[in-house]
Amino acid sequence: MFTGIVEAVGTVEELERRGTSQRTTVRCPGILDEVRLGDSMCIDGVCQTVVAVTSDAFAFESVPETLRLTTIGSWRRGRRVNVERSLKVGARLSGHWVLGHVDGVIALLERSDAGDSAELRFSLPNELAPQVARKGSVAIDGVSLTVTGLDDRSFGIALIPFTLVHTTLGEKRVGDRLNIETDVLAKYVVRLTERTGRFGDASSGVTESLLEQAGFLGGKSSG
C-alpha cells in the first residue's frame, strides 16, 4: 500500500532481460536505509518487490504481465523514475490509497505551462472512464493527483511548483506515455453498480447523490 506522495526521484542504472522477465536496478540514495529484501517499492506507480539492495540502489524483477501493462518494458538507462516506499502503519496519509497495481498506460495529449505551474491533459481509455471523476483522485506514474477536468476521452490535472520539482512529471512532454492507477474506491463503486444493475434507481439505495455525499464521486464544480 502506498499514498502517491513521491519520496525521491531515482535513476535507472541497469536493465537486464532474463528470458521473458526483466531485472531493473535503480539508484536512489537517501531513502534506502530501512529497505530490506522482499519489501514492496512503488516505481513510477508500479508495485515491485526488492530483490537486491545496497545503501544507494535497489533492484526488482518484472514479469511479462508487468512489462505488457506498464511502461517498464520501454525504459532505458538514465531514465528518472518516481520512488515511494510502502506505507507504514500509523503514518499520515497525505495522498490517497495507491496499490501500485497499474490499470493501463496513457498518453500526454496537451501541456500548458503558466509561470511555475502547469496543466496537463491525458488520454482516457474507455474502460477506465467510469473510474475517473472530476475532483477525484488518480495516480499518474505514482503521483497522487486530483482530476481538474474531464470529458469522454481525456482528463486534466494541474501541477503545483513543488510537484514539478520533486517528481518526474515536470519533465514530461506531449506524446510521452505514463502509468495510471484509478482510485480503488471508484473500482468498488463501479463493480457494485455493475453487479446490481440498478445504479441511479432510488429503490436500490445506491444513487449518484449518495455516492457523492460519501466522497466516492467528485462534487459538481461551481465555476
DOLUMPA-681523 format. One line per field, with one value per residue: residue number from 1; residue in three letters; z, x, y of N, C-alpha, C in turn. Coordinates in Angstrom, 3 decimals, always signed. Layout:
REM DOLUMPA-681523
num: NUM	...
residu: ALA	...
n_up: Z	...
n_east: X	...
n_north: Y	...
ca_up: Z	...
ca_east: X	...
ca_north: Y	...
c_up: Z	...
c_east: X	...
c_north: Y	...
//
This chain:
REM DOLUMPA-681523
num: 1	2	3	4	5	6	7	8	9	10	11	12	13	14	15	16	17	18	19	20	21	22	23	24	25	26	27	28	29	30	31	32	33	34	35	36	37	38	39	40	41	42	43	44	45	46	47	48	49	50	51	52	53	54	55	56	57	58	59	60	61	62	63	64	65	66	67	68	69	70	71	72	73	74	75	76	77	78	79	80	81	82	83	84	85	86	87	88	89	90	91	92	93	94	95	96	97	98	99	100	101	102	103	104	105	106	107	108	109	110	111	112	113	114	115	116	117	118	119	120	121	122	123	124	125	126	127	128	129	130	131	132	133	134	135	136	137	138	139	140	141	142	143	144	145	146	147	148	149	150	151	152	153	154	155	156	157	158	159	160	161	162	163	164	165	166	167	168	169	170	171	172	173	174	175	176	177	178	179	180	181	182	183	184	185	186	187	188	189	190	191	192	193	194	195	196	197	198	199	200	201	202	203	204	205	206	207	208	209	210	211	212	213	214	215	216	217	218	219	220	221	222	223
residu: MET	PHE	THR	GLY	ILE	VAL	GLU	ALA	VAL	GLY	THR	VAL	GLU	GLU	LEU	GLU	ARG	ARG	GLY	THR	SER	GLN	ARG	THR	THR	VAL	ARG	CYS	PRO	GLY	ILE	LEU	ASP	GLU	VAL	ARG	LEU	GLY	ASP	SER	MET	CYS	ILE	ASP	GLY	VAL	CYS	GLN	THR	VAL	VAL	ALA	VAL	THR	SER	ASP	ALA	PHE	ALA	PHE	GLU	SER	VAL	PRO	GLU	THR	LEU	ARG	LEU	THR	THR	ILE	GLY	SER	TRP	ARG	ARG	GLY	ARG	ARG	VAL	ASN	VAL	GLU	ARG	SER	LEU	LYS	VAL	GLY	ALA	ARG	LEU	SER	GLY	HIS	TRP	VAL	LEU	GLY	HIS	VAL	ASP	GLY	VAL	ILE	ALA	LEU	LEU	GLU	ARG	SER	ASP	ALA	GLY	ASP	SER	ALA	GLU	LEU	ARG	PHE	SER	LEU	PRO	ASN	GLU	LEU	ALA	PRO	GLN	VAL	ALA	ARG	LYS	GLY	SER	VAL	ALA	ILE	ASP	GLY	VAL	SER	LEU	THR	VAL	THR	GLY	LEU	ASP	ASP	ARG	SER	PHE	GLY	ILE	ALA	LEU	ILE	PRO	PHE	THR	LEU	VAL	HIS	THR	THR	LEU	GLY	GLU	LYS	ARG	VAL	GLY	ASP	ARG	LEU	ASN	ILE	GLU	THR	ASP	VAL	LEU	ALA	LYS	TYR	VAL	VAL	ARG	LEU	THR	GLU	ARG	THR	GLY	ARG	PHE	GLY	ASP	ALA	SER	SER	GLY	VAL	THR	GLU	SER	LEU	LEU	GLU	GLN	ALA	GLY	PHE	LEU	GLY	GLY	LYS	SER	SER	GLY
n_up: +0.000	-0.824	-0.976	-2.981	-2.625	-3.582	-2.621	-3.472	-6.416	-8.517	-10.528	-13.382	-13.519	-14.475	-16.837	-17.401	-19.405	-18.686	-19.968	-20.352	-18.528	-16.743	-15.121	-13.137	-12.066	-9.822	-8.972	-5.980	-3.662	-0.139	+0.831	+1.421	+3.722	+5.507	+3.916	+2.982	+1.724	-0.160	+0.449	-0.579	-3.218	-4.810	-8.055	-10.392	-10.158	-10.142	-8.263	-6.985	-6.035	-3.885	-4.764	-4.445	-2.615	-1.822	-0.154	-1.748	-3.945	-5.494	-6.638	-8.794	-10.142	-13.064	-14.279	-17.345	-17.584	-16.175	-17.712	-20.009	-19.345	-18.260	-18.358	-17.954	-19.562	-21.669	-20.711	-20.455	-19.794	-17.518	-17.290	-15.329	-12.402	-10.365	-6.909	-4.151	-0.880	+0.783	+2.701	+6.150	+8.988	+10.747	+9.835	+8.493	+6.072	+3.259	+0.593	-1.420	-1.212	-2.738	-4.671	-6.342	-8.454	-11.632	-13.951	-16.631	-19.539	-20.394	-22.586	-22.792	-23.842	-24.046	-22.924	-20.811	-19.739	-17.108	-15.783	-12.888	-12.649	-14.044	-16.471	-17.410	-19.890	-20.370	-22.228	-21.997	-21.518	-22.704	-21.032	-18.538	-18.011	-16.423	-13.892	-13.246	-11.922	-11.871	-9.724	-8.344	-7.342	-8.906	-9.716	-11.314	-12.907	-10.350	-8.784	-6.651	-7.658	-8.373	-10.301	-12.570	-14.787	-17.166	-19.827	-22.246	-23.413	-22.361	-19.610	-17.238	-15.242	-12.681	-11.942	-9.175	-8.274	-6.457	-7.007	-9.660	-9.351	-7.582	-8.588	-11.510	-13.303	-14.197	-16.272	-18.391	-21.753	-24.552	-25.985	-24.512	-22.644	-19.817	-16.632	-15.243	-12.388	-11.259	-8.698	-6.013	-4.559	-6.400	-8.166	-6.704	-6.435	-9.116	-9.647	-7.856	-8.883	-11.375	-10.691	-9.376	-11.249	-11.010	-10.621	-9.776	-9.440	-7.091	-5.406	-5.022	-3.239	-3.866	-5.117	-7.270	-5.830	-3.201	-3.386	-4.032	-1.712	+0.051	-0.761	-2.872	-5.464	-7.465	-6.487	-7.882	-10.021	-9.183	-10.872
n_east: +0.841	+0.465	+0.813	+0.976	+2.563	+5.476	+8.700	+11.316	+13.303	+14.567	+17.227	+17.436	+19.779	+20.653	+19.486	+18.317	+17.467	+15.971	+15.255	+11.860	+11.447	+12.431	+15.123	+15.659	+17.717	+17.762	+19.138	+18.983	+19.716	+19.520	+16.980	+16.997	+17.842	+16.180	+15.116	+14.497	+15.266	+12.662	+10.824	+8.164	+8.176	+7.230	+7.529	+7.471	+4.733	+4.301	+3.994	+6.604	+8.790	+11.563	+14.588	+17.262	+19.486	+21.375	+23.263	+22.672	+21.171	+18.650	+17.168	+14.747	+12.531	+10.646	+7.769	+6.415	+3.689	+3.671	+5.491	+4.029	+1.724	+2.536	+4.823	+7.348	+8.690	+9.653	+11.623	+14.813	+18.370	+19.336	+16.915	+14.723	+12.889	+9.931	+9.894	+8.575	+8.415	+6.709	+3.720	+3.872	+2.301	+0.103	+1.203	+0.923	-1.549	-1.080	-1.706	-3.614	-5.219	-3.083	-2.369	-0.398	-0.963	-1.097	-3.435	-3.352	-1.747	-1.315	-1.429	+0.262	-1.478	-1.753	+0.014	+0.259	+2.059	+2.219	+3.804	+5.285	+3.791	+1.737	-0.559	-1.848	-3.091	-4.462	-4.875	-7.795	-8.603	-11.417	-12.361	-11.558	-12.814	-15.291	-14.219	-13.004	-13.378	-14.371	-12.553	-11.857	-9.447	-6.393	-3.564	-0.662	+2.089	+2.778	+2.225	+0.083	-2.785	-5.237	-8.147	-8.897	-10.337	-12.591	-13.612	-15.218	-13.049	-10.657	-8.716	-7.863	-5.167	-3.698	-0.523	+1.352	+4.118	+5.846	+5.352	+6.181	+8.912	+9.745	+9.018	+8.921	+7.120	+7.295	+9.051	+7.806	+6.608	+4.452	+3.030	+4.464	+4.317	+2.593	+2.094	-1.058	-3.146	-6.340	-8.611	-8.997	-11.381	-13.220	-13.198	-14.519	-17.040	-17.896	-17.900	-19.871	-22.170	-22.280	-22.855	-25.334	-26.858	-28.503	-27.857	-28.517	-31.168	-33.506	-34.630	-32.706	-30.976	-28.468	-27.457	-26.541	-26.394	-26.062	-23.565	-21.933	-22.160	-20.898	-18.326	-17.339	-17.673	-16.664	-17.436	-19.786	-18.743	-18.414	-17.774
n_north: -1.189	+2.240	+5.872	+7.736	+9.894	+11.015	+10.015	+10.225	+10.842	+8.512	+6.975	+4.976	+2.476	-0.029	-2.442	-5.597	-8.214	-11.262	-14.029	-14.057	-12.112	-9.070	-7.549	-4.772	-2.140	+0.503	+3.559	+5.243	+7.027	+7.841	+7.109	+4.459	+3.175	+1.751	-0.161	-3.495	-6.822	-8.229	-6.281	-4.059	-1.725	+1.306	+2.178	+4.585	+4.286	+1.556	-1.330	-3.185	-5.906	-5.803	-7.219	-7.027	-4.925	-2.033	+0.554	+2.702	+1.903	-0.184	-3.268	-4.822	-7.331	-7.775	-9.342	-10.848	-9.964	-7.539	-6.074	-5.861	-4.409	-2.005	+0.842	-0.095	-1.970	-0.445	+1.166	+2.874	+3.025	+5.565	+6.811	+8.762	+8.100	+7.994	+7.305	+5.517	+4.302	+1.552	+2.157	+2.926	+1.463	+3.501	+5.825	+9.178	+9.762	+11.334	+11.529	+9.563	+6.308	+4.142	+1.376	+0.452	-1.093	-1.023	+0.268	+0.811	+2.275	+5.625	+8.522	+11.657	+14.357	+17.147	+20.051	+22.804	+25.442	+27.741	+30.226	+29.067	+26.815	+24.139	+22.770	+19.690	+17.431	+14.250	+11.181	+9.072	+5.882	+3.988	+1.901	+2.706	+5.059	+5.134	+5.032	+7.370	+10.552	+13.985	+16.069	+13.867	+11.307	+10.252	+8.199	+8.995	+7.814	+7.098	+9.329	+11.014	+12.660	+15.237	+15.194	+17.684	+18.362	+16.871	+14.761	+12.609	+11.314	+12.174	+13.573	+16.145	+17.516	+19.571	+20.905	+21.833	+24.028	+22.594	+19.867	+19.732	+20.085	+18.049	+15.577	+13.436	+14.438	+17.032	+16.863	+15.699	+15.430	+16.256	+13.396	+11.569	+8.497	+7.260	+5.625	+4.744	+4.591	+4.111	+5.327	+3.133	+3.019	+3.958	+1.833	-0.182	+0.961	+1.052	-1.682	-2.546	-1.253	-2.448	-5.072	-4.907	-3.585	-1.452	+1.176	+4.507	+4.091	+4.788	+2.911	+1.033	+2.052	+2.891	+5.662	+8.418	+10.782	+9.834	+8.542	+10.706	+12.268	+10.581	+10.768	+9.279	+10.107	+12.908	+16.239	+18.619	+21.241	+24.708	+26.646
ca_up: +0.000	-0.950	-0.863	-4.126	-2.264	-4.013	-1.636	-4.144	-7.838	-8.755	-11.898	-13.825	-13.786	-15.247	-17.325	-17.856	-19.764	-18.263	-20.594	-20.601	-17.451	-16.768	-13.835	-13.220	-10.903	-9.718	-7.980	-5.258	-2.314	+0.812	+1.419	+1.397	+4.975	+6.141	+2.903	+3.111	+0.679	-0.067	+0.635	-1.761	-3.599	-5.916	-9.004	-11.437	-9.970	-10.221	-7.060	-7.304	-4.862	-3.846	-4.783	-4.066	-2.129	-1.225	+0.510	-2.670	-5.107	-5.280	-7.877	-8.793	-11.351	-13.607	-15.068	-18.633	-17.427	-15.785	-18.861	-21.017	-18.891	-17.755	-19.212	-17.561	-20.688	-22.616	-20.036	-20.875	-18.761	-17.341	-17.066	-13.970	-12.003	-9.048	-5.964	-2.848	-0.073	+1.233	+3.812	+7.487	+9.780	+11.644	+9.209	+7.961	+4.674	+2.677	-0.761	-1.361	-1.235	-4.013	-4.541	-7.221	-9.474	-12.760	-14.755	-18.050	-19.960	-21.043	-23.307	-22.529	-25.051	-24.056	-21.761	-20.790	-18.616	-16.722	-14.709	-12.293	-12.551	-15.361	-16.633	-18.340	-20.273	-20.736	-22.836	-21.026	-22.156	-22.470	-19.927	-17.269	-17.873	-15.295	-12.624	-13.108	-11.661	-11.640	-8.338	-7.767	-7.302	-9.760	-9.565	-12.610	-12.629	-8.907	-8.123	-6.327	-8.281	-8.415	-11.644	-12.642	-15.941	-17.635	-20.854	-22.545	-23.949	-21.739	-18.328	-16.961	-13.880	-12.508	-11.161	-8.450	-8.411	-5.676	-7.739	-10.853	-8.965	-6.794	-9.299	-12.922	-14.162	-14.809	-17.447	-19.420	-22.945	-25.335	-26.617	-23.536	-22.098	-18.369	-15.964	-14.482	-11.499	-10.792	-7.272	-5.670	-4.139	-7.624	-8.714	-5.975	-6.778	-10.451	-9.527	-7.182	-9.794	-12.426	-10.147	-9.081	-12.458	-10.595	-10.226	-10.090	-9.035	-5.669	-4.642	-4.733	-2.169	-4.414	-6.041	-7.509	-4.718	-2.048	-3.619	-3.960	-0.302	+0.720	-1.253	-3.927	-6.713	-7.318	-6.412	-9.073	-9.999	-9.043	-11.834
ca_east: +0.000	+1.231	-0.030	+1.142	+3.453	+6.800	+9.747	+12.579	+13.405	+15.728	+17.722	+17.628	+21.197	+20.857	+18.330	+18.788	+16.412	+16.239	+14.170	+10.720	+11.374	+13.427	+15.665	+15.974	+18.394	+17.509	+19.945	+18.088	+20.288	+18.834	+15.756	+17.084	+18.385	+15.259	+14.582	+15.019	+14.868	+11.268	+9.952	+7.492	+8.500	+6.437	+8.422	+6.602	+3.378	+4.227	+4.461	+7.552	+9.450	+13.010	+15.337	+18.637	+19.524	+22.602	+22.999	+22.221	+20.464	+17.877	+16.801	+13.493	+12.323	+9.303	+7.291	+5.859	+2.437	+4.028	+6.119	+2.994	+0.690	+3.122	+5.871	+8.667	+9.334	+10.231	+12.605	+16.217	+19.297	+19.332	+15.562	+14.401	+11.628	+9.399	+10.046	+7.933	+8.395	+5.367	+3.213	+3.971	+1.078	+0.053	+1.764	-0.060	-1.897	-1.131	-2.239	-4.794	-4.810	-2.492	-1.970	+0.725	-1.480	-1.354	-4.601	-3.069	-0.785	-1.980	-0.541	+0.121	-2.024	-1.523	+0.685	+0.228	+2.827	+1.869	+4.720	+5.937	+2.827	+1.432	-1.768	-1.620	-4.278	-4.084	-5.872	-8.552	-9.159	-12.854	-12.641	-11.237	-13.604	-16.221	-13.491	-12.373	-14.374	-13.840	-12.162	-11.455	-8.005	-5.729	-2.108	-0.006	+3.491	+2.949	+1.980	-1.316	-3.217	-6.666	-8.666	-9.442	-11.232	-12.905	-14.608	-15.330	-11.820	-9.441	-8.882	-6.795	-4.680	-2.868	+0.680	+1.916	+5.584	+6.507	+5.238	+7.021	+10.317	+10.072	+8.651	+9.337	+6.048	+7.728	+9.884	+7.028	+6.255	+3.349	+3.375	+5.027	+3.395	+2.713	+1.252	-2.187	-3.949	-7.518	-8.885	-9.543	-12.768	-14.018	-13.311	-15.552	-18.329	-18.248	-18.208	-21.151	-23.249	-22.358	-23.481	-26.744	-27.528	-29.574	-27.290	-29.407	-32.519	-33.601	-35.009	-31.517	-30.219	-27.201	-27.755	-25.419	-26.343	-25.482	-22.138	-21.250	-22.101	-19.929	-16.987	-16.896	-17.717	-16.269	-18.550	-20.004	-17.967	-19.196	-17.297
ca_north: +0.000	+3.480	+7.065	+8.625	+11.002	+10.563	+10.290	+10.539	+10.523	+7.673	+6.867	+3.599	+2.235	-1.254	-3.179	-6.903	-9.148	-12.634	-14.768	-13.177	-11.135	-8.004	-7.087	-3.348	-1.565	+1.939	+4.266	+6.149	+7.201	+8.711	+6.559	+3.000	+2.654	+0.806	-1.078	-4.848	-7.756	-8.625	-5.127	-3.515	-0.354	+1.826	+2.839	+5.132	+3.806	+0.095	-2.023	-4.241	-6.479	-5.600	-8.488	-6.692	-3.556	-1.515	+1.830	+3.740	+1.363	-1.404	-3.951	-5.564	-8.116	-7.608	-10.477	-10.423	-9.220	-6.174	-5.423	-5.621	-3.488	-0.767	+1.409	-0.600	-2.650	+0.521	+2.010	+2.859	+3.505	+7.011	+7.310	+9.171	+7.470	+8.338	+6.188	+5.638	+3.086	+1.189	+2.953	+2.364	+1.508	+4.648	+7.022	+10.108	+9.537	+12.671	+11.476	+8.704	+4.905	+3.701	-0.022	+0.124	-2.007	-0.132	-0.086	+0.982	+3.300	+6.742	+9.431	+13.086	+14.964	+18.588	+20.624	+24.257	+25.971	+29.107	+30.575	+27.907	+25.719	+23.569	+21.981	+18.584	+16.657	+12.890	+10.312	+8.288	+4.686	+3.806	+1.002	+3.359	+6.284	+5.131	+5.060	+8.681	+11.584	+15.317	+16.284	+12.599	+11.059	+9.275	+8.154	+9.007	+7.499	+7.003	+10.608	+11.256	+13.904	+15.497	+15.441	+19.041	+18.462	+15.528	+14.505	+11.185	+10.737	+12.703	+14.259	+17.085	+17.707	+20.758	+20.624	+22.964	+24.056	+21.541	+18.599	+19.838	+19.995	+16.861	+14.352	+13.462	+14.953	+18.282	+16.571	+15.023	+16.193	+15.705	+12.127	+10.632	+7.505	+7.190	+4.642	+5.290	+3.757	+4.830	+5.212	+1.818	+3.186	+4.050	+0.472	-0.908	+1.560	+0.568	-3.108	-2.650	-0.873	-3.466	-6.270	-4.669	-3.132	-0.549	+2.469	+5.620	+3.708	+5.106	+1.732	+0.229	+2.693	+3.369	+6.740	+9.328	+11.723	+9.146	+8.308	+11.996	+12.655	+9.703	+11.088	+8.384	+10.848	+14.298	+17.186	+19.450	+22.481	+25.942	+27.627
c_up: +0.000	-0.874	-2.077	-3.807	-2.514	-2.996	-2.282	-5.630	-8.045	-10.226	-12.240	-14.217	-14.671	-15.632	-17.900	-18.150	-19.383	-18.760	-20.921	-19.535	-17.596	-15.346	-14.020	-11.932	-10.940	-8.630	-7.315	-3.831	-1.437	+1.456	+1.593	+2.704	+5.585	+5.157	+3.015	+1.930	+0.909	+0.153	-0.694	-1.977	-4.765	-6.817	-10.214	-11.381	-9.960	-8.941	-7.467	-6.027	-4.950	-3.782	-4.479	-3.622	-1.540	-0.568	-0.437	-3.905	-4.707	-6.633	-7.693	-10.131	-11.776	-14.504	-16.361	-18.520	-17.057	-16.952	-19.922	-20.617	-18.374	-18.725	-18.951	-18.717	-21.684	-21.985	-20.622	-19.724	-18.720	-17.107	-15.595	-13.609	-10.596	-8.140	-4.651	-2.136	+0.383	+2.505	+5.142	+8.194	+10.740	+11.045	+8.643	+6.476	+3.998	+1.265	-0.769	-1.426	-2.632	-3.814	-5.336	-8.262	-10.657	-13.596	-16.251	-18.285	-20.745	-21.714	-22.878	-23.832	-25.174	-22.796	-21.889	-19.544	-18.371	-15.531	-14.182	-12.027	-13.954	-15.323	-17.722	-18.640	-20.841	-21.435	-21.741	-21.741	-21.769	-21.232	-18.564	-17.002	-16.698	-13.937	-12.367	-12.961	-11.455	-10.136	-7.604	-7.850	-8.346	-9.402	-10.955	-12.382	-11.128	-8.128	-7.892	-6.825	-8.273	-9.843	-11.669	-13.796	-16.547	-18.783	-21.198	-22.924	-23.271	-20.384	-18.089	-15.502	-13.853	-11.587	-10.500	-8.578	-7.666	-6.436	-8.985	-10.525	-8.368	-7.385	-10.737	-13.826	-14.837	-16.073	-18.621	-20.542	-23.699	-26.095	-25.663	-22.987	-20.611	-17.815	-15.207	-13.610	-11.027	-9.308	-6.979	-5.203	-5.349	-8.248	-8.030	-6.259	-8.138	-10.405	-8.897	-8.130	-10.947	-11.937	-9.892	-10.322	-12.180	-10.146	-10.681	-9.747	-7.526	-4.830	-4.283	-3.555	-2.630	-5.486	-6.211	-6.359	-3.488	-2.205	-3.544	-2.520	+0.444	+0.247	-2.339	-5.285	-6.458	-7.303	-7.663	-8.917	-9.881	-10.037	-12.957
c_east: +0.884	+0.263	+0.042	+1.939	+4.885	+7.858	+11.057	+12.449	+14.696	+16.103	+17.952	+19.092	+21.437	+19.519	+18.835	+17.593	+16.859	+15.095	+13.039	+10.576	+12.470	+13.832	+16.127	+16.637	+18.215	+18.395	+19.075	+18.594	+19.396	+17.598	+15.818	+17.579	+17.501	+14.677	+15.284	+14.569	+13.427	+10.301	+9.304	+7.926	+7.610	+7.356	+7.610	+5.207	+3.213	+4.789	+5.343	+8.276	+10.967	+13.718	+16.814	+18.646	+20.897	+22.252	+22.432	+21.478	+19.671	+17.483	+15.474	+13.361	+10.865	+8.948	+6.666	+4.581	+2.705	+4.637	+5.086	+2.043	+1.216	+4.192	+7.242	+9.405	+9.993	+11.300	+13.997	+17.095	+19.288	+17.952	+15.386	+13.010	+11.236	+9.450	+9.330	+8.013	+6.964	+5.013	+3.372	+2.626	+1.145	+0.616	+0.647	-0.284	-2.091	-1.698	-3.570	-4.314	-4.346	-1.962	-0.714	+0.336	-1.955	-2.530	-4.353	-2.027	-1.537	-0.949	-0.803	-0.287	-1.698	-0.789	+0.684	+0.938	+2.443	+2.723	+5.409	+4.958	+2.511	+0.108	-1.512	-2.943	-3.823	-5.228	-6.554	-9.171	-10.626	-13.140	-12.352	-12.096	-14.577	-15.537	-12.799	-13.460	-13.693	-13.702	-11.870	-9.949	-7.573	-4.253	-1.501	+1.493	+3.773	+2.683	+0.482	-1.730	-4.737	-7.087	-9.341	-10.408	-11.422	-13.888	-14.553	-14.005	-10.554	-9.774	-7.671	-6.403	-3.836	-1.707	+1.187	+3.437	+6.292	+6.488	+6.113	+8.497	+10.657	+9.572	+9.123	+8.287	+6.427	+8.539	+9.081	+6.623	+5.133	+3.813	+3.968	+3.938	+3.661	+1.760	+0.125	-2.803	-5.127	-7.733	-9.540	-10.994	-13.693	-14.211	-14.437	-16.939	-18.800	-18.644	-19.583	-22.301	-23.390	-23.108	-24.968	-27.527	-28.601	-29.046	-28.217	-30.846	-32.633	-33.931	-33.815	-30.735	-28.888	-27.516	-26.537	-25.265	-25.694	-23.988	-21.345	-21.105	-21.058	-18.505	-16.470	-16.863	-17.320	-17.483	-18.643	-19.269	-18.884	-18.762	-16.560
c_north: +1.250	+4.663	+7.976	+9.873	+10.541	+10.979	+10.721	+10.234	+9.748	+7.647	+5.404	+3.406	+1.028	-1.861	-4.492	-7.805	-10.556	-13.503	-13.812	-12.099	-10.082	-7.635	-5.646	-2.900	-0.052	+2.529	+5.316	+6.341	+8.066	+8.131	+5.038	+2.380	+1.575	-0.206	-2.426	-5.705	-8.196	-7.488	-4.720	-2.071	+0.039	+2.637	+3.269	+4.512	+2.312	-0.519	-3.198	-4.679	-6.295	-6.957	-8.276	-5.237	-3.253	-0.182	+2.878	+3.210	+0.119	-1.986	-4.673	-6.294	-8.028	-8.778	-9.956	-9.599	-7.768	-5.415	-5.060	-4.502	-2.150	-0.264	+0.791	-1.259	-1.719	+1.406	+1.833	+3.349	+5.033	+7.600	+7.669	+8.658	+7.920	+7.111	+6.512	+4.287	+2.802	+1.954	+2.221	+2.470	+2.695	+5.921	+7.893	+9.829	+10.889	+12.683	+10.749	+7.261	+4.511	+2.283	-0.359	-0.902	-1.178	-0.643	+0.041	+2.049	+4.369	+7.634	+10.870	+13.770	+16.444	+19.008	+22.137	+24.745	+27.425	+29.491	+29.335	+26.766	+25.209	+22.824	+20.942	+17.889	+15.321	+12.166	+9.488	+7.083	+4.480	+2.977	+1.631	+4.587	+6.254	+5.244	+6.394	+9.737	+12.925	+15.560	+14.980	+12.436	+10.039	+9.285	+8.046	+8.889	+7.558	+8.263	+10.779	+12.630	+14.003	+15.829	+16.807	+19.232	+17.093	+15.573	+13.020	+10.539	+11.219	+13.314	+15.148	+17.096	+18.986	+20.422	+21.902	+22.922	+22.933	+20.224	+18.614	+19.623	+18.630	+15.550	+14.470	+14.087	+16.265	+18.086	+16.019	+15.978	+15.501	+14.459	+11.118	+9.721	+7.328	+6.130	+5.342	+4.209	+4.594	+4.554	+3.862	+1.918	+3.280	+2.675	-0.296	-0.354	+1.053	-0.897	-3.320	-2.337	-1.854	-4.695	-6.073	-4.288	-2.104	+0.803	+3.603	+5.328	+3.898	+3.885	+0.865	+0.783	+3.239	+4.406	+7.630	+10.311	+11.094	+8.957	+9.608	+12.456	+11.838	+9.926	+10.178	+9.068	+12.284	+15.194	+18.013	+20.764	+23.682	+27.000	+26.997
//
